[in-house]
Protein backbone atom coordinates (compact mmCIF):
# COMPACT_ATOMS: atom_id res chain seq x y z
CA UNK A 1 0.00 0.00 0.00
CA UNK A 2 1.50 3.36 -1.02
CA UNK A 3 1.79 6.34 1.32
CA UNK A 4 -1.35 8.13 0.11
CA UNK A 5 -3.45 4.95 0.23
CA UNK A 6 -2.13 4.21 3.72
CA UNK A 7 -3.00 7.74 4.85
CA UNK A 8 -6.53 7.43 3.46
CA UNK A 9 -6.95 4.07 5.19
CA UNK A 10 -5.82 5.48 8.53
CA UNK A 11 -8.09 8.50 8.15
CA UNK A 12 -11.05 6.25 7.38
CA UNK A 13 -10.22 4.11 10.41
CA UNK A 14 -10.24 7.08 12.74
CA UNK A 15 -13.45 8.62 11.34
CA UNK A 16 -15.51 5.45 11.01
CA UNK A 17 -18.13 4.65 13.62
CA UNK A 18 -17.41 1.45 15.49
CA UNK A 19 -19.61 -0.67 17.77
CA UNK A 20 -17.89 -3.18 20.04
CA UNK A 21 -19.84 -5.49 22.32
CA UNK A 22 -18.91 -7.73 25.23
CA UNK A 23 -20.88 -10.05 27.49
CA UNK A 24 -21.99 -9.95 31.08
CA UNK A 25 -20.48 -12.63 33.37
CA UNK A 26 -22.01 -16.10 33.16
CA UNK A 27 -21.70 -19.61 34.58
CA UNK A 28 -21.42 -18.27 38.12
CA UNK A 29 -18.38 -16.08 37.49
CA UNK A 30 -18.11 -12.50 38.69
CA UNK A 31 -16.39 -11.02 35.62
CA UNK A 32 -16.18 -11.47 31.88
CA UNK A 33 -12.93 -10.40 30.20
CA UNK A 34 -14.77 -9.64 26.96
CA UNK A 35 -16.60 -6.75 28.60
CA UNK A 36 -13.69 -5.63 30.78
CA UNK A 37 -11.46 -5.35 27.71
CA UNK A 38 -14.13 -3.48 25.72
CA UNK A 39 -14.44 -0.92 28.53
CA UNK A 40 -10.64 -0.48 28.54
CA UNK A 41 -10.62 -0.15 24.75
CA UNK A 42 -13.24 2.61 24.85
CA UNK A 43 -11.03 4.64 27.18
CA UNK A 44 -8.16 4.78 24.70
CA UNK A 45 -9.69 4.61 21.20
CA UNK A 46 -9.33 7.71 19.02
CA UNK A 47 -12.50 8.02 16.99
CA UNK A 48 -16.24 7.35 17.23
CA UNK A 49 -16.60 4.15 19.25
CA UNK A 50 -19.69 2.85 21.03
CA UNK A 51 -20.04 -0.15 23.32
CA UNK A 52 -22.85 -2.43 24.42
CA UNK A 53 -22.90 -5.12 27.09
CA UNK A 54 -24.95 -8.08 25.88
CA UNK A 55 -26.88 -10.40 28.18
CA UNK A 56 -25.67 -13.99 28.13
CA UNK A 57 -29.19 -15.09 27.28
CA UNK A 58 -30.48 -16.87 24.19
CA UNK A 59 -33.17 -14.80 22.50
CA UNK A 60 -32.26 -11.58 24.33
CA UNK A 61 -28.68 -10.98 23.20
CA UNK A 62 -29.46 -10.51 19.50
CA UNK A 63 -32.24 -7.92 20.03
CA UNK A 64 -29.90 -6.00 22.35
CA UNK A 65 -27.26 -6.03 19.63
CA UNK A 66 -29.73 -4.96 16.96
CA UNK A 67 -30.92 -2.04 19.09
CA UNK A 68 -27.33 -0.85 19.45
CA UNK A 69 -26.81 -1.10 15.68
CA UNK A 70 -29.96 0.94 15.06
CA UNK A 71 -29.01 3.58 17.64
CA UNK A 72 -25.36 4.03 16.65
CA UNK A 73 -25.44 3.22 12.90
CA UNK A 74 -21.89 1.84 12.91
CA UNK A 75 -19.64 1.12 9.95
CA UNK A 76 -18.06 -1.80 11.79
CA UNK A 77 -19.34 -4.16 14.49
CA UNK A 78 -17.04 -6.45 16.45
CA UNK A 79 -18.62 -8.70 19.05
CA UNK A 80 -16.32 -10.11 21.73
CA UNK A 81 -16.81 -13.18 23.88
CA UNK A 82 -14.95 -15.25 26.46
CA UNK A 83 -13.47 -18.61 25.53
CA UNK A 84 -12.03 -20.19 28.67
CA UNK A 85 -9.24 -22.64 27.91
CA UNK A 86 -7.92 -20.78 24.87
CA UNK A 87 -4.56 -19.05 25.19
CA UNK A 88 -4.83 -16.76 22.16
CA UNK A 89 -7.10 -14.06 20.80
CA UNK A 90 -9.14 -15.91 18.18
CA UNK A 91 -11.10 -14.10 15.47
CA UNK A 92 -13.90 -16.44 14.39
CA UNK A 93 -14.25 -17.51 10.77
CA UNK A 94 -17.75 -19.02 10.65
CA UNK A 95 -21.04 -18.88 12.57
CA UNK A 96 -23.41 -21.85 12.42
CA UNK A 97 -27.18 -21.89 12.68
CA UNK A 98 -27.59 -23.92 15.85
CA UNK A 99 -28.03 -23.34 19.57
CA UNK A 100 -26.86 -26.36 21.55
CA UNK A 101 -26.12 -25.35 25.13
CA UNK A 102 -23.95 -27.53 27.37
CA UNK A 103 -24.88 -25.29 30.34
CA UNK A 104 -27.87 -23.01 31.00
CA UNK A 105 -27.62 -19.36 30.06
CA UNK A 106 -28.17 -16.61 32.64
CA UNK A 107 -31.95 -16.97 32.36
CA UNK A 108 -31.88 -20.74 32.77
CA UNK A 109 -32.43 -21.49 29.08
CA UNK A 110 -30.66 -24.54 27.68
CA UNK A 111 -31.72 -25.06 24.06
CA UNK A 112 -30.64 -28.25 22.32
CA UNK A 113 -30.34 -28.46 18.52
CA UNK A 114 -32.46 -25.35 17.97
CA UNK A 115 -31.73 -23.06 14.99
CA UNK A 116 -30.67 -19.51 15.77
CA UNK A 117 -32.85 -18.36 12.88
CA UNK A 118 -35.58 -20.65 11.59
CA UNK A 119 -35.06 -21.36 7.88
CA UNK A 120 -31.80 -19.39 7.95
CA UNK A 121 -28.74 -20.65 6.04
CA UNK A 122 -26.60 -23.29 7.70
CA UNK A 123 -23.71 -20.88 8.25
CA UNK A 124 -22.29 -17.43 7.60
CA UNK A 125 -18.67 -16.47 7.09
CA UNK A 126 -17.31 -13.45 8.93
CA UNK A 127 -16.95 -10.10 7.20
CA UNK A 128 -13.75 -9.31 9.07
CA UNK A 129 -10.27 -9.82 7.57
CA UNK A 130 -9.47 -12.44 10.19
CA UNK A 131 -6.14 -13.55 8.76
CA UNK A 132 -4.89 -9.99 8.41
CA UNK A 133 -5.98 -9.38 12.01
CA UNK A 134 -4.07 -12.45 13.21
CA UNK A 135 -0.95 -11.38 11.32
CA UNK A 136 -1.06 -7.89 12.85
CA UNK A 137 -1.68 -9.25 16.34
CA UNK A 138 1.27 -11.60 16.07
CA UNK A 139 3.46 -8.78 14.75
CA UNK A 140 2.60 -6.85 17.90
CA UNK A 141 3.60 -9.80 20.09
CA UNK A 142 0.03 -10.76 20.98
CA UNK A 143 -0.80 -14.49 20.68
CA UNK A 144 -3.51 -14.97 18.05
CA UNK A 145 -5.01 -17.60 15.75
CA UNK A 146 -7.97 -17.97 13.43
CA UNK A 147 -10.73 -20.04 15.03
CA UNK A 148 -12.84 -22.35 12.91
CA UNK A 149 -15.60 -22.76 15.52
CA UNK A 150 -17.37 -20.27 17.76
CA UNK A 151 -19.05 -23.10 19.67
CA UNK A 152 -22.81 -23.47 20.03
CA UNK A 153 -23.48 -21.33 23.12
CA UNK A 154 -24.52 -17.66 23.27
CA UNK A 155 -21.33 -16.44 21.56
CA UNK A 156 -22.11 -18.34 18.37
CA UNK A 157 -25.78 -17.33 18.79
CA UNK A 158 -24.76 -13.65 18.69
CA UNK A 159 -22.23 -14.18 15.90
CA UNK A 160 -24.81 -15.88 13.70
CA UNK A 161 -27.41 -13.28 14.62
CA UNK A 162 -25.06 -10.45 13.67
CA UNK A 163 -24.20 -11.98 10.32
CA UNK A 164 -27.89 -12.66 9.60
CA UNK A 165 -28.71 -9.03 10.37
CA UNK A 166 -25.95 -7.93 8.01
CA UNK A 167 -27.17 -10.28 5.29
CA UNK A 168 -30.83 -9.29 5.58
CA UNK A 169 -30.96 -5.73 6.95
CA UNK A 170 -27.57 -3.99 6.89
CA UNK A 171 -25.73 -5.11 3.73
CA UNK A 172 -23.16 -2.31 3.93
CA UNK A 173 -22.10 -3.20 7.46
CA UNK A 174 -18.88 -5.06 8.22
CA UNK A 175 -18.84 -7.27 11.26
CA UNK A 176 -17.73 -10.40 13.00
CA UNK A 177 -16.83 -12.05 16.26
CA UNK A 178 -13.67 -12.62 18.30
CA UNK A 179 -13.07 -14.81 21.34
CA UNK A 180 -10.62 -13.85 24.08
CA UNK A 181 -9.03 -15.97 26.86
CA UNK A 182 -9.77 -15.87 30.56
CA UNK A 183 -8.28 -13.01 32.54
CA UNK A 184 -5.55 -14.14 34.99
CA UNK A 185 -7.82 -13.64 38.01
CA UNK A 186 -10.27 -16.17 36.57
CA UNK A 187 -7.69 -18.95 36.60
CA UNK A 188 -8.00 -20.10 40.19
CA UNK A 189 -4.94 -22.35 40.38
CA UNK A 190 -2.80 -20.08 38.21
CA UNK A 191 -1.90 -22.84 35.75
CA UNK A 192 -4.52 -22.43 33.02
CA UNK A 193 -4.18 -20.21 29.96
CA UNK A 194 -5.06 -16.55 30.45
CA UNK A 195 -4.32 -13.07 29.09
CA UNK A 196 -4.29 -9.70 30.80
CA UNK A 197 -7.16 -7.29 30.18
CA UNK A 198 -4.62 -4.74 28.98
CA UNK A 199 -3.24 -7.10 26.32
CA UNK A 200 -6.74 -8.13 25.23
CA UNK A 201 -7.71 -4.48 24.92
CA UNK A 202 -4.61 -3.69 22.86
CA UNK A 203 -5.40 -6.69 20.69
CA UNK A 204 -8.94 -5.50 20.08
CA UNK A 205 -7.64 -2.07 19.06
CA UNK A 206 -5.33 -3.73 16.53
CA UNK A 207 -8.25 -5.77 15.21
CA UNK A 208 -10.40 -2.67 14.78
CA UNK A 209 -7.70 -0.73 12.95
CA UNK A 210 -6.92 -3.70 10.71
CA UNK A 211 -10.57 -4.36 9.94
CA UNK A 212 -11.19 -0.73 9.04
CA UNK A 213 -8.14 -0.44 6.79
CA UNK A 214 -8.18 -3.90 5.12
CA UNK A 215 -11.09 -4.37 2.69
CA UNK A 216 -9.80 -7.72 1.38
CA UNK A 217 -8.26 -10.33 3.66
CA UNK A 218 -4.69 -11.50 3.14
CA UNK A 219 -3.77 -14.97 1.88
CA UNK A 220 -2.19 -16.60 4.90
CA UNK A 221 -2.10 -20.22 6.03
CA UNK A 222 -3.92 -20.45 9.35
CA UNK A 223 -6.21 -23.43 8.96
CA UNK A 224 -6.80 -26.43 11.19
CA UNK A 225 -6.44 -30.17 10.83
CA UNK A 226 -9.36 -30.95 13.14
BAVODO-925402 format. One record per atom (N, C-alpha, C): residue in three letters; x, y, z. Coordinates in pm, whole numbers, padded with zeros to 5 digits, always signed. Layout:
// BAVODO-925402
AlaXYZ...
// end
This chain:
// BAVODO-925402
Unk+00085-00119+00000Unk+00000+00000+00000Unk+00089+00124+00000Unk+00066+00217-00096Unk+00150+00336-00102Unk+00114+00434+00008Unk+00196+00541+00021Unk+00179+00634+00132Unk+00042+00698+00133Unk-00006+00744+00016Unk-00135+00813+00011Unk-00250+00717+00043Unk-00241+00594-00007Unk-00345+00495+00023Unk-00344+00463+00172Unk-00224+00451+00229Unk-00213+00421+00372Unk-00271+00535+00455Unk-00246+00659+00414Unk-00300+00774+00485Unk-00451+00776+00479Unk-00508+00747+00360Unk-00653+00743+00346Unk-00712+00633+00434Unk-00646+00518+00438Unk-00695+00407+00519Unk-00695+00444+00667Unk-00588+00509+00713Unk-00582+00548+00853Unk-00686+00654+00887Unk-00707+00747+00793Unk-00809+00850+00815Unk-00947+00789+00825Unk-00976+00694+00734Unk-01105+00625+00738Unk-01122+00551+00869Unk-01015+00487+00917Unk-01022+00411+01041Unk-01056+00500+01159Unk-01002+00621+01160Unk-01024+00708+01274Unk-01155+00787+01265Unk-01219+00789+01148Unk-01345+00862+01134Unk-01465+00769+01123Unk-01441+00641+01110Unk-01551+00545+01101Unk-01613+00521+01238Unk-01743+00495+01237Unk-01813+00465+01362Unk-01806+00316+01389Unk-01764+00283+01511Unk-01741+00145+01549Unk-01830+00109+01667Unk-01887-00010+01663Unk-01961-00067+01777Unk-01889-00193+01821Unk-01855-00200+01948Unk-01789-00318+02004Unk-01874-00366+02122Unk-01902-00494+02124Unk-01984-00549+02232Unk-01906-00653+02311Unk-01941-00666+02439Unk-01891-00773+02523Unk-02010-00834+02597Unk-01981-00936+02676Unk-02088-01005+02749Unk-02079-00981+02898Unk-02193-00991+02963Unk-02199-00995+03108Unk-02138-01127+03156Unk-02099-01136+03284Unk-02048-01263+03337Unk-02155-01373+03328Unk-02108-01497+03321Unk-02201-01610+03316Unk-02138-01731+03383Unk-02215-01835+03398Unk-02170-01961+03458Unk-02115-01940+03600Unk-02178-01849+03673Unk-02142-01827+03812Unk-02018-01743+03835Unk-01958-01690+03732Unk-01838-01608+03749Unk-01876-01463+03776Unk-01781-01388+03832Unk-01811-01250+03869Unk-01751-01148+03772Unk-01688-01194+03665Unk-01639-01102+03562Unk-01638-01172+03428Unk-01632-01094+03322Unk-01618-01147+03188Unk-01513-01062+03117Unk-01400-01120+03079Unk-01293-01040+03020Unk-01333-00973+02889Unk-01433-01028+02820Unk-01477-00964+02696Unk-01528-00824+02723Unk-01607-00808+02828Unk-01660-00675+02860Unk-01554-00586+02923Unk-01473-00642+03012Unk-01369-00563+03078Unk-01273-00505+02974Unk-01238-00583+02874Unk-01146-00535+02771Unk-01212-00431+02681Unk-01341-00447+02653Unk-01413-00348+02572Unk-01420-00214+02644Unk-01443-00217+02774Unk-01444-00092+02853Unk-01307-00025+02846Unk-01200-00103+02862Unk-01064-00048+02854Unk-01036+00009+02715Unk-01080-00062+02613Unk-01062-00015+02475Unk-01128+00121+02454Unk-01249+00137+02504Unk-01324+00261+02485Unk-01254+00380+02548Unk-01174+00356+02649Unk-01103+00464+02718Unk-00986+00518+02637Unk-00938+00440+02541Unk-00816+00478+02470Unk-00835+00497+02319Unk-00948+00455+02265Unk-00969+00461+02120Unk-00987+00604+02073Unk-00921+00637+01962Unk-00933+00771+01902Unk-01028+00762+01784Unk-01149+00808+01803Unk-01250+00802+01699Unk-01384+00764+01758Unk-01490+00768+01675Unk-01624+00735+01723Unk-01637+00586+01756Unk-01646+00553+01883Unk-01660+00415+01925Unk-01769+00404+02030Unk-01860+00309+02009Unk-01969+00285+02103Unk-01958+00141+02153Unk-02009+00119+02273Unk-02004-00015+02332Unk-02143-00057+02378Unk-02161-00187+02389Unk-02285-00243+02442Unk-02252-00372+02515Unk-02308-00388+02635Unk-02290-00512+02709Unk-02411-00601+02682Unk-02387-00718+02626Unk-02495-00808+02588Unk-02526-00904+02702Unk-02653-00936+02721Unk-02688-01040+02818Unk-02647-01177+02765Unk-02601-01262+02853Unk-02567-01399+02813Unk-02695-01483+02820Unk-02786-01449+02730Unk-02919-01509+02728Unk-02962-01532+02584Unk-02993-01656+02551Unk-03048-01687+02419Unk-03178-01607+02400Unk-03194-01551+02282Unk-03317-01480+02250Unk-03319-01336+02294Unk-03232-01297+02388Unk-03226-01158+02433Unk-03102-01087+02382Unk-02994-01161+02360Unk-02868-01098+02320Unk-02877-01035+02181Unk-02939-01105+02086Unk-02946-01051+01950Unk-03031-00925+01942Unk-03150-00919+02004Unk-03224-00792+02003Unk-03147-00677+02067Unk-03072-00705+02173Unk-02990-00600+02235Unk-02885-00550+02137Unk-02823-00642+02065Unk-02726-00603+01963Unk-02792-00523+01852Unk-02906-00567+01805Unk-02973-00496+01696Unk-03012-00355+01738Unk-03058-00338+01860Unk-03092-00204+01909Unk-02970-00114+01905Unk-02855-00165+01947Unk-02733-00085+01945Unk-02694-00048+01802Unk-02711-00140+01709Unk-02681-00110+01568Unk-02773+00000+01518Unk-02900-00007+01552Unk-02996+00094+01506Unk-02968+00231+01569Unk-02928+00232+01694Unk-02901+00358+01764Unk-02773+00423+01712Unk-02667+00345+01694Unk-02536+00403+01665Unk-02500+00403+01517Unk-02570+00329+01434Unk-02544+00322+01290Unk-02395+00306+01260Unk-02334+00199+01309Unk-02189+00184+01291Unk-02150+00141+01149Unk-02023+00165+01117Unk-01964+00112+00995Unk-01906-00027+01018Unk-01870-00055+01142Unk-01806-00180+01179Unk-01860-00226+01313Unk-01891-00356+01323Unk-01934-00416+01449Unk-01842-00533+01480Unk-01784-00532+01599Unk-01704-00645+01645Unk-01761-00690+01779Unk-01810-00812+01782Unk-01862-00870+01905Unk-01753-00956+01969Unk-01740-00944+02100Unk-01632-01011+02173Unk-01692-01103+02277Unk-01634-01223+02289Unk-01681-01318+02388Unk-01566-01388+02457Unk-01594-01450+02567Unk-01495-01525+02646Unk-01489-01670+02601Unk-01368-01720+02584Unk-01347-01861+02553Unk-01245-01917+02652Unk-01292-01961+02767Unk-01203-02019+02867Unk-01132-02141+02812Unk-01003-02153+02841Unk-00924-02264+02791Unk-00839-02228+02671Unk-00875-02123+02598Unk-00792-02078+02487Unk-00682-01986+02541Unk-00567-01988+02474Unk-00456-01905+02519Unk-00424-01793+02421Unk-00506-01780+02316Unk-00483-01676+02216Unk-00612-01597+02192Unk-00596-01478+02134Unk-00710-01406+02080Unk-00747-01473+01948Unk-00873-01510+01933Unk-00914-01591+01818Unk-01031-01529+01742Unk-01002-01454+01636Unk-01110-01410+01547Unk-01180-01533+01488Unk-01312-01529+01486Unk-01390-01644+01439Unk-01417-01634+01289Unk-01403-01748+01221Unk-01425-01751+01077Unk-01570-01773+01038Unk-01643-01860+01111Unk-01775-01902+01065Unk-01872-01916+01182Unk-01995-01872+01160Unk-02104-01888+01257Unk-02202-01990+01202Unk-02249-02081+01287Unk-02341-02185+01242Unk-02480-02166+01303Unk-02579-02214+01230Unk-02718-02189+01268Unk-02770-02294+01365Unk-02710-02299+01484Unk-02759-02392+01585Unk-02725-02342+01725Unk-02823-02353+01814Unk-02803-02334+01957Unk-02805-02471+02022Unk-02696-02506+02090Unk-02686-02636+02155Unk-02606-02615+02283Unk-02675-02585+02392Unk-02612-02535+02513Unk-02572-02648+02608Unk-02444-02654+02640Unk-02395-02753+02737Unk-02434-02714+02879Unk-02448-02582+02904Unk-02488-02529+03034Unk-02603-02431+03013Unk-02682-02401+03116Unk-02787-02301+03100Unk-02728-02161+03083Unk-02802-02076+03013Unk-02762-01936+03006Unk-02804-01864+03135Unk-02789-01734+03140Unk-02817-01661+03264Unk-02965-01651+03298Unk-03051-01693+03207Unk-03195-01697+03236Unk-03244-01840+03256Unk-03151-01935+03258Unk-03188-02074+03277Unk-03226-02148+03151Unk-03212-02083+03035Unk-03243-02149+02908Unk-03130-02244+02869Unk-03166-02359+02815Unk-03066-02454+02768Unk-03117-02523+02642Unk-03121-02448+02531Unk-03172-02506+02406Unk-03080-02616+02354Unk-03139-02715+02291Unk-03064-02825+02232Unk-03106-02841+02086Unk-03010-02828+01996Unk-03034-02846+01852Unk-03149-02759+01801Unk-03147-02632+01841Unk-03246-02535+01797Unk-03178-02435+01703Unk-03237-02405+01587Unk-03173-02306+01499Unk-03174-02167+01560Unk-03070-02091+01534Unk-03067-01951+01577Unk-03175-01874+01502Unk-03184-01898+01373Unk-03285-01836+01288Unk-03355-01946+01210Unk-03483-01963+01233Unk-03558-02065+01159Unk-03549-02039+01009Unk-03518-02144+00933Unk-03506-02136+00788Unk-03389-02048+00741Unk-03299-02012+00834Unk-03180-01939+00795Unk-03078-02033+00732Unk-02978-01980+00662Unk-02874-02065+00604Unk-02797-02139+00711Unk-02732-02246+00673Unk-02660-02329+00770Unk-02548-02253+00839Unk-02486-02158+00768Unk-02371-02088+00825Unk-02349-01956+00753Unk-02276-01868+00819Unk-02229-01743+00760Unk-02080-01731+00787Unk-02006-01682+00686Unk-01867-01647+00709Unk-01858-01504+00761Unk-01755-01478+00841Unk-01731-01345+00893Unk-01711-01244+00782Unk-01729-01118+00812Unk-01695-01010+00720Unk-01575-00931+00772Unk-01499-00991+00861Unk-01375-00931+00907Unk-01257-00997+00837Unk-01148-00923+00815Unk-01027-00982+00757Unk-00950-01057+00865Unk-00998-01176+00899Unk-00947-01244+01019Unk-00800-01281+01007Unk-00754-01318+00890Unk-00614-01355+00876Unk-00522-01233+00884Unk-00566-01122+00827Unk-00489-00999+00841Unk-00483-00956+00988Unk-00595-00973+01058Unk-00598-00938+01201Unk-00500-01024+01279Unk-00499-01155+01252Unk-00407-01245+01321Unk-00263-01207+01292Unk-00231-01176+01168Unk-00095-01138+01132Unk-00052-01013+01206Unk-00140-00913+01215Unk-00106-00789+01285Unk-00093-00811+01435Unk-00178-00894+01491Unk-00168-00925+01634Unk-00036-00993+01665Unk+00001-01090+01585Unk+00127-01160+01607Unk+00245-01065+01592Unk+00237-00975+01495Unk+00346-00878+01475Unk+00364-00790+01597Unk+00254-00767+01669Unk+00260-00685+01790Unk+00295-00767+01915Unk+00324-00895+01897Unk+00360-00980+02009Unk+00244-01032+02089Unk+00123-01030+02029Unk+00003-01076+02098Unk-00036-01212+02039Unk-00043-01317+02120Unk-00080-01449+02068Unk-00218-01447+02002Unk-00226-01501+01881Unk-00351-01497+01805Unk-00357-01612+01708Unk-00479-01654+01674Unk-00501-01760+01575Unk-00642-01747+01522Unk-00662-01789+01397Unk-00797-01797+01343Unk-00868-01915+01407Unk-00991-01895+01449Unk-01073-02004+01503Unk-01174-02048+01398Unk-01189-02179+01387Unk-01284-02235+01291Unk-01419-02267+01353Unk-01434-02246+01485Unk-01560-02276+01552Unk-01583-02181+01668Unk-01698-02117+01667Unk-01737-02027+01776Unk-01821-02099+01880Unk-01826-02234+01873Unk-01905-02310+01967Unk-02052-02310+01929Unk-02136-02345+02026Unk-02281-02347+02003Unk-02356-02283+02119Unk-02285-02201+02199Unk-02348-02133+02312Unk-02388-01992+02268Unk-02399-01899+02359Unk-02452-01766+02327Unk-02357-01687+02237Unk-02226-01714+02244Unk-02133-01644+02156Unk-02165-01672+02009Unk-02175-01801+01974Unk-02211-01834+01837Unk-02351-01781+01802Unk-02442-01786+01897Unk-02578-01733+01879Unk-02572-01587+01835Unk-02490-01507+01903Unk-02476-01365+01869Unk-02404-01348+01736Unk-02298-01425+01715Unk-02223-01418+01590Unk-02314-01446+01471Unk-02389-01555+01479Unk-02481-01588+01370Unk-02587-01479+01355Unk-02640-01433+01468Unk-02741-01328+01462Unk-02690-01201+01397Unk-02566-01163+01429Unk-02506-01045+01367Unk-02493-01064+01217Unk-02440-01177+01175Unk-02420-01198+01032Unk-02553-01208+00957Unk-02657-01262+01023Unk-02789-01266+00960Unk-02846-01126+00946Unk-02826-01042+01047Unk-02871-00903+01037Unk-02800-00831+00923Unk-02670-00855+00910Unk-02595-00793+00801Unk-02647-00841+00667Unk-02673-00971+00656Unk-02717-01028+00529Unk-02857-00982+00490Unk-02943-00956+00587Unk-03083-00929+00558Unk-03126-00784+00579Unk-03052-00709+00662Unk-03096-00573+00695Unk-02989-00465+00673Unk-02864-00500+00693Unk-02757-00399+00689Unk-02645-00446+00596Unk-02671-00452+00466Unk-02573-00511+00373Unk-02441-00435+00364Unk-02439-00308+00399Unk-02316-00231+00393Unk-02230-00241+00518Unk-02279-00311+00617Unk-02210-00320+00746Unk-02104-00430+00742Unk-01989-00403+00803Unk-01888-00506+00822Unk-01893-00551+00966Unk-01876-00680+00988Unk-01884-00727+01126Unk-01836-00869+01142Unk-01814-00904+01268Unk-01773-01040+01300Unk-01754-01056+01449Unk-01692-01166+01485Unk-01683-01205+01626Unk-01540-01247+01659Unk-01498-01220+01782Unk-01367-01262+01830Unk-01380-01315+01972Unk-01313-01427+01999Unk-01307-01481+02134Unk-01175-01441+02200Unk-01182-01420+02331Unk-01062-01385+02408Unk-01048-01482+02524Unk-00924-01502+02575Unk-00903-01597+02686Unk-00956-01543+02818Unk-00952-01630+02919Unk-00977-01587+03056Unk-00879-01477+03094Unk-00921-01390+03186Unk-00828-01301+03254Unk-00754-01380+03361Unk-00633-01338+03401Unk-00555-01414+03499Unk-00631-01441+03629Unk-00711-01345+03674Unk-00782-01364+03801Unk-00893-01469+03793Unk-00927-01512+03672Unk-01027-01617+03657Unk-00967-01757+03666Unk-00836-01766+03655Unk-00769-01895+03660Unk-00729-01922+03804Unk-00811-01997+03874Unk-00800-02010+04019Unk-00666-02067+04062Unk-00619-02173+03994Unk-00494-02235+04038Unk-00371-02175+03972Unk-00392-02077+03884Unk-00280-02008+03821Unk-00209-02086+03712Unk-00260-02202+03674Unk-00190-02284+03575Unk-00258-02285+03439Unk-00381-02241+03430Unk-00452-02243+03302Unk-00415-02125+03216Unk-00449-02132+03086Unk-00418-02021+02996Unk-00500-01897+03028Unk-00438-01781+03018Unk-00506-01655+03045Unk-00432-01543+02973Unk-00492-01425+02971Unk-00432-01307+02909Unk-00479-01184+02984Unk-00392-01088+03006Unk-00429-00970+03080Unk-00533-00888+03005Unk-00616-00817+03079Unk-00716-00729+03018Unk-00649-00624+02931Unk-00533-00575+02976Unk-00462-00474+02898Unk-00419-00530+02762Unk-00365-00652+02760Unk-00324-00710+02632Unk-00445-00740+02544Unk-00553-00789+02602Unk-00674-00813+02523Unk-00724-00683+02461Unk-00725-00577+02542Unk-00771-00448+02492Unk-00683-00397+02378Unk-00552-00410+02393Unk-00461-00369+02286Unk-00484-00454+02161Unk-00511-00582+02182Unk-00540-00669+02069Unk-00667-00630+01996Unk-00770-00594+02071Unk-00894-00550+02008Unk-00874-00423+01927Unk-00793-00330+01980Unk-00764-00207+01906Unk-00695-00238+01774Unk-00601-00332+01777Unk-00533-00373+01653Unk-00633-00435+01556Unk-00723-00517+01607Unk-00825-00577+01521Unk-00914-00472+01456Unk-00954-00372+01533Unk-01040-00267+01478Unk-00967-00191+01368Unk-00845-00149+01395Unk-00770-00073+01295Unk-00747-00156+01169Unk-00716-00283+01187Unk-00692-00370+01071Unk-00820-00392+00993Unk-00929-00413+01062Unk-01057-00436+00994Unk-01102-00313+00916Unk-01077-00196+00970Unk-01119-00073+00904Unk-01032-00039+00784Unk-00908-00083+00785Unk-00814-00044+00679Unk-00785-00157+00580Unk-00847-00274+00599Unk-00818-00390+00512Unk-00948-00441+00450Unk-00982-00394+00330Unk-01109-00437+00269Unk-01108-00581+00222Unk-00991-00634+00187Unk-00980-00772+00138Unk-00877-00844+00225Unk-00915-00960+00277Unk-00826-01033+00366Unk-00701-01081+00293Unk-00594-01103+00370Unk-00469-01150+00314Unk-00473-01302+00297Unk-00389-01353+00208Unk-00377-01497+00188Unk-00268-01548+00281Unk-00310-01617+00386Unk-00219-01660+00490Unk-00265-01797+00541Unk-00174-01890+00552Unk-00210-02022+00603Unk-00234-02016+00752Unk-00358-02041+00792Unk-00392-02045+00935Unk-00512-02136+00955Unk-00510-02249+00887Unk-00621-02343+00896Unk-00604-02439+01012Unk-00683-02545+01010Unk-00680-02643+01119Unk-00696-02783+01061Unk-00632-02879+01126Unk-00644-03017+01083Unk-00768-03085+01141Unk-00818-03033+01253Unk-00936-03095+01314Unk-01017-02989+01387
// end
